[in-house]
Amino acid sequence: MGAANVIRHVGIWEGLLVGLIDIAKGAVTVLVGMALGLSQIWIFAAGAAALLGHNFPVFAGFRGGKGAATVLGIFLVLAPRETAVVIGIIGLCFFITRNFSFSIPVSFVFLPLLIWLFTGSLALVIYSLIIVIFMGLRSLPHIKQAFPWATKTRN
């Protein structure tokens, strides 16, 4: 249901449109929380709610996408420089592997480190760690698929 699936099953332009909408979904929830003057914890909760809504939509039987574009939207607002670097890492990783489903979760691993280096905000680092771990768990089947040799049992 995410942008990557739309690209695979419908087409690139439709998938890019879905991706932009998913990015906007994450960004708008955080921006609305900020505009309302909510505390940081509620802004984080709004972003997490957008991500959970994307991953487990009621309308699709709780089977949604992985949330990468929604996470990009959340962090484009909360940590724009760090997110821009992660987008660059995604591009580099995709250029090397040609596997988008693998490039996304691997690249997002750098987000908490970049936030810590650039902003030093412990709350934002912890929030990004939680989000990245959640994304990693959701992407685990794709990561295993990218490295089938790593999941084989040895006799």
C-alpha positions as semicolon CSV with decimal commas, in nm:
position;residue;x (nm);y (nm);z (nm)
1;M;0,000;0,000;0,000
2;G;0,298;0,229;0,025
3;A;0,468;0,416;-0,255
4;A;0,709;0,132;-0,333
5;N;0,421;-0,110;-0,387
6;V;0,238;0,138;-0,606
7;I;0,552;0,183;-0,817
8;R;0,587;-0,196;-0,853
9;H;0,223;-0,269;-0,930
10;V;0,083;0,045;-1,095
11;G;0,360;0,267;-1,225
12;I;0,638;0,507;-1,138
13;W;0,443;0,833;-1,166
14;E;0,155;0,703;-0,959
15;G;0,401;0,570;-0,701
16;L;0,584;0,901;-0,681
17;L;0,251;1,077;-0,624
18;V;0,166;0,833;-0,344
19;G;0,514;0,889;-0,198
20;L;0,465;1,266;-0,195
21;I;0,128;1,224;-0,026
22;D;0,283;0,991;0,233
23;I;0,563;1,242;0,299
24;A;0,301;1,515;0,339
25;K;0,104;1,295;0,580
26;G;0,402;1,273;0,816
27;A;0,504;1,637;0,777
28;V;0,155;1,781;0,820
29;T;0,084;1,591;1,142
30;V;0,402;1,728;1,298
31;L;0,344;2,079;1,160
32;V;-0,013;2,087;1,293
33;G;0,113;1,981;1,637
34;M;0,372;2,259;1,628
35;A;0,117;2,515;1,509
36;L;-0,110;2,421;1,796
37;G;0,176;2,479;2,037
38;L;0,177;2,122;2,164
39;S;0,463;2,000;2,378
40;Q;0,738;1,794;2,216
41;I;0,600;1,463;2,344
42;W;0,263;1,531;2,178
43;I;0,432;1,633;1,854
44;F;0,624;1,304;1,864
45;A;0,298;1,120;1,937
46;A;0,133;1,286;1,636
47;G;0,414;1,169;1,411
48;A;0,398;0,818;1,556
49;A;0,020;0,814;1,504
50;A;0,066;0,905;1,137
51;L;0,321;0,624;1,101
52;L;0,101;0,368;1,277
53;G;-0,197;0,478;1,068
54;H;0,008;0,424;0,754
55;N;0,138;0,083;0,861
56;F;-0,189;-0,048;1,002
57;P;-0,477;0,125;0,818
58;V;-0,825;0,031;0,934
59;F;-0,954;0,058;0,575
60;A;-0,718;-0,212;0,447
61;G;-0,756;-0,468;0,722
62;F;-0,457;-0,330;0,916
63;R;-0,219;-0,423;0,630
64;G;-0,033;-0,117;0,508
65;G;0,306;-0,005;0,388
66;K;0,633;0,015;0,574
67;G;0,608;0,389;0,637
68;A;0,939;0,511;0,494
69;A;0,788;0,811;0,316
70;T;0,580;0,901;0,621
71;V;0,894;0,886;0,837
72;L;1,072;1,109;0,584
73;G;0,791;1,363;0,624
74;I;0,806;1,351;1,003
75;F;1,181;1,404;1,013
76;L;1,192;1,658;0,729
77;V;1,012;1,882;0,978
78;L;1,186;1,772;1,299
79;A;1,542;1,732;1,164
80;P;1,564;1,860;0,805
81;R;1,945;1,855;0,763
82;E;1,979;1,507;0,904
83;T;1,694;1,379;0,689
84;A;1,851;1,532;0,379
85;V;2,171;1,340;0,453
86;V;1,969;1,019;0,500
87;I;1,801;1,078;0,163
88;G;2,148;1,104;0,011
89;I;2,250;0,778;0,180
90;I;1,934;0,612;0,046
91;G;2,029;0,725;-0,305
92;L;2,385;0,598;-0,270
93;C;2,274;0,266;-0,123
94;F;2,017;0,221;-0,400
95;F;2,278;0,307;-0,664
96;I;2,504;0,033;-0,524
97;T;2,245;-0,238;-0,451
98;R;1,956;-0,157;-0,689
99;N;1,730;-0,275;-0,408
100;F;1,501;-0,001;-0,278
101;S;1,337;-0,218;-0,009
102;F;1,683;-0,284;0,134
103;S;1,826;0,068;0,089
104;I;1,557;0,243;0,292
105;P;1,587;0,063;0,629
106;V;1,966;0,038;0,606
107;S;1,997;0,413;0,539
108;F;1,761;0,512;0,819
109;V;1,998;0,348;1,070
110;F;2,213;0,661;1,035
111;L;1,931;0,900;1,135
112;P;1,971;0,881;1,516
113;L;2,348;0,922;1,486
114;L;2,312;1,223;1,256
115;I;2,056;1,383;1,488
116;W;2,290;1,332;1,783
117;L;2,584;1,480;1,590
118;F;2,397;1,781;1,444
119;T;2,143;1,872;1,714
120;G;2,242;1,690;2,030
121;S;1,875;1,660;2,126
122;L;1,848;1,348;2,341
123;A;1,469;1,339;2,311
124;L;1,487;1,354;1,931
125;V;1,762;1,088;1,925
126;I;1,550;0,851;2,138
127;Y;1,240;0,921;1,925
128;S;1,432;0,854;1,604
129;L;1,578;0,533;1,752
130;I;1,228;0,407;1,836
131;I;1,103;0,493;1,485
132;V;1,407;0,335;1,315
133;I;1,375;0,014;1,521
134;F;1,004;-0,002;1,431
135;M;1,086;0,047;1,061
136;G;1,360;-0,215;1,082
137;L;1,125;-0,471;1,229
138;R;0,866;-0,395;0,960
139;S;1,134;-0,428;0,690
140;L;1,298;-0,742;0,827
141;P;1,146;-0,975;0,564
142;H;1,287;-0,755;0,285
143;I;1,628;-0,738;0,450
144;K;1,634;-1,118;0,483
145;Q;1,527;-1,146;0,120
146;A;1,819;-0,924;0,016
147;F;2,063;-1,154;0,196
148;P;1,927;-1,510;0,164
149;W;2,268;-1,657;0,244
150;A;2,262;-1,493;0,588
151;T;1,940;-1,665;0,697
152;K;2,024;-2,024;0,597
153;T;2,079;-2,264;0,882
154;R;2,403;-2,454;0,900
155;N;2,412;-2,828;0,952
